[in-house]
Amino acid sequence: MGRNKKIKTIEEEVKYKERRKHQNRTNQRNYRLRKKLENELNKTPSYIKNDLYKTSLKHFLKEQEYNYFITLTTREILTKRHINKLTERFINRLKSVVDVERVFYVIEKKDRPHIHILLKTSTNYSDLTKSVDLLWDEGFVYSVKIYSKTDDYTLENYIIKEVYYNSREINWWIL
């Protein structure tokens, strides 16, 4: 058997199909980006793979023109899988409250695991920070508006400082 499906209106069905179309497009773009990076890396000597990987990712992030930087911490020390689930849940809730065009996030596991998020949104700073503060109840929140559009890669270097070329462990995601 199975549970009864909710009967959707035509509008709900159209919205659902548009949302799935957008999700599929995003997933395909992410897959192509990772494959492109993998192909570039497979052609290079192993001693420069990590630098090339970081440089490609850094340039990609700069091209996306993110306008907010957010750091989230947790009260407890959690596994990367658990942190990833919490982050995805947080981002989905955030998308339902504010207009989010693009998200990039990295999970850093030092003494205290934390998440760095880059957001591209048309929402103003005060509304975004209020929403982020209300939606993240797992720990501390730090939000900053990104003003600089120069070729300075300070923020990108900071975000990817713990991203390494290692096909066994991925710690960054694009949503």
C-alpha positions as CSV (number, residue, x, y, z in Angstrom):
1,M,0.0,0.0,0.0
2,G,1.5,3.3,0.9
3,R,0.3,6.6,2.2
4,N,-2.3,8.6,0.4
5,K,-0.8,11.3,-1.8
6,K,-1.9,14.9,-1.2
7,I,-4.0,16.1,-4.1
8,K,-2.1,19.1,-5.5
9,T,-3.7,22.0,-7.3
10,I,-2.4,22.9,-10.7
11,E,-0.5,25.9,-9.2
12,E,1.2,23.7,-6.6
13,E,2.1,21.2,-9.3
14,V,3.6,23.9,-11.5
15,K,5.6,25.3,-8.6
16,Y,6.8,21.8,-7.6
17,K,7.9,21.1,-11.2
18,E,9.7,24.5,-11.4
19,R,11.4,23.8,-8.1
20,R,12.6,20.3,-9.1
21,K,13.7,21.7,-12.5
22,H,15.8,24.3,-10.7
23,Q,17.2,21.7,-8.2
24,N,18.1,19.4,-11.1
25,R,19.8,22.2,-13.0
26,T,21.8,23.2,-9.9
27,N,22.8,19.6,-9.2
28,Q,23.9,19.1,-12.8
29,R,25.9,22.3,-12.7
30,N,27.7,21.2,-9.5
31,Y,28.4,17.8,-11.0
32,R,29.9,19.4,-14.1
33,L,32.0,21.7,-12.0
34,R,33.4,18.8,-9.9
35,K,34.0,16.7,-13.0
36,K,35.8,19.6,-14.7
37,L,38.0,20.1,-11.7
38,E,38.7,16.4,-11.5
39,N,39.6,16.2,-15.2
40,E,42.0,19.2,-14.8
41,L,43.6,17.6,-11.8
42,N,44.0,14.2,-13.4
43,K,46.1,15.8,-16.1
44,T,48.5,17.5,-13.7
45,P,51.4,16.1,-11.6
46,S,50.3,15.2,-8.0
47,Y,52.6,17.8,-6.3
48,I,50.6,20.7,-7.8
49,K,47.1,19.2,-7.6
50,N,46.1,20.8,-4.3
51,D,47.2,24.3,-5.5
52,L,45.4,24.0,-8.8
53,Y,42.3,22.7,-7.0
54,K,42.2,25.6,-4.6
55,T,43.0,28.2,-7.3
56,S,40.2,26.9,-9.6
57,L,37.7,26.9,-6.7
58,K,38.8,30.4,-5.6
59,H,38.3,31.9,-9.0
60,F,35.0,30.1,-9.4
61,L,33.8,31.6,-6.0
62,K,34.9,35.1,-7.0
63,E,33.0,34.9,-10.3
64,Q,29.8,34.0,-8.4
65,E,29.7,37.5,-6.7
66,Y,28.4,36.4,-3.3
67,N,27.3,39.3,-1.2
68,Y,27.1,37.8,2.4
69,F,29.6,35.8,4.5
70,I,28.2,33.9,7.5
71,T,29.9,31.7,10.0
72,L,27.9,29.2,12.1
73,T,29.2,27.3,15.1
74,T,27.7,24.5,17.1
75,R,27.5,24.2,20.9
76,E,28.4,20.5,20.7
77,I,31.2,18.7,18.8
78,L,29.3,16.9,16.0
79,T,30.3,14.7,13.1
80,K,30.7,16.2,9.7
81,R,27.7,14.3,8.4
82,H,25.5,15.7,11.2
83,I,26.8,19.2,10.7
84,N,26.1,18.9,7.0
85,K,22.5,17.8,7.7
86,L,22.0,20.7,10.1
87,T,23.5,23.1,7.5
88,E,21.3,21.9,4.7
89,R,18.2,22.1,6.9
90,F,19.2,25.6,8.0
91,I,19.7,26.7,4.3
92,N,16.4,25.2,3.3
93,R,14.6,27.1,6.1
94,L,16.5,30.3,5.2
95,K,15.4,29.9,1.5
96,S,11.8,29.8,2.6
97,V,12.2,33.1,4.5
98,V,14.6,35.2,2.3
99,D,15.4,35.2,-1.4
100,V,18.5,33.1,-1.8
101,E,20.0,32.8,-5.3
102,R,23.2,30.9,-4.5
103,V,24.9,29.2,-1.5
104,F,28.4,27.9,-1.0
105,Y,29.5,26.4,2.3
106,V,32.5,24.7,3.8
107,I,32.6,22.7,7.0
108,E,35.9,23.2,8.9
109,K,36.8,20.6,11.5
110,K,39.4,22.1,13.8
111,D,39.0,22.0,17.6
112,R,35.5,23.2,17.2
113,P,33.7,22.3,13.9
114,H,32.1,25.3,12.2
115,I,30.5,26.3,8.9
116,H,31.5,29.1,6.6
117,I,28.7,30.1,4.2
118,L,28.8,32.5,1.2
119,L,25.3,33.7,0.1
120,K,24.1,35.6,-2.9
121,T,20.8,37.2,-2.1
122,S,18.8,40.4,-2.8
123,T,17.6,40.6,0.8
124,N,18.9,43.5,2.8
125,Y,21.5,43.0,5.6
126,S,19.2,43.7,8.6
127,D,16.5,41.3,7.4
128,L,19.0,38.6,6.5
129,T,20.8,38.8,9.9
130,K,17.5,38.7,11.8
131,S,16.5,35.6,9.8
132,V,19.9,33.9,10.3
133,D,19.9,34.6,14.0
134,L,16.4,33.2,14.4
135,L,16.9,30.1,12.3
136,W,20.3,28.9,13.6
137,D,19.7,27.8,17.2
138,E,22.7,25.3,17.3
139,G,25.3,27.9,18.4
140,F,26.9,31.2,17.5
141,V,26.2,33.2,14.3
142,Y,28.5,35.8,12.7
143,S,27.2,37.6,9.5
144,V,29.0,40.2,7.3
145,K,28.0,41.9,4.1
146,I,30.7,41.6,1.4
147,Y,31.4,45.0,-0.1
148,S,34.6,44.5,-2.1
149,K,34.4,43.3,-5.7
150,T,38.1,43.8,-6.3
151,D,40.6,41.1,-7.3
152,D,41.6,40.6,-3.8
153,Y,41.1,36.9,-2.9
154,T,41.3,37.3,0.9
155,L,37.8,36.1,1.6
156,E,38.0,33.2,-0.9
157,N,41.4,32.1,0.5
158,Y,40.0,32.2,4.0
159,I,36.9,30.2,3.1
160,I,38.8,27.4,1.4
161,K,41.8,27.2,3.7
162,E,40.8,23.7,4.8
163,V,39.7,22.5,1.3
164,Y,42.2,20.0,-0.1
165,Y,42.4,17.8,-3.1
166,N,41.3,14.5,-1.8
167,S,38.8,12.5,-3.7
168,R,37.8,10.5,-0.6
169,E,36.6,13.5,1.5
170,I,34.7,16.5,0.3
171,N,34.0,19.3,2.8
172,W,32.4,21.9,0.5
173,W,29.0,22.2,-1.2
174,I,27.2,24.5,-3.6
175,L,23.4,24.7,-3.3
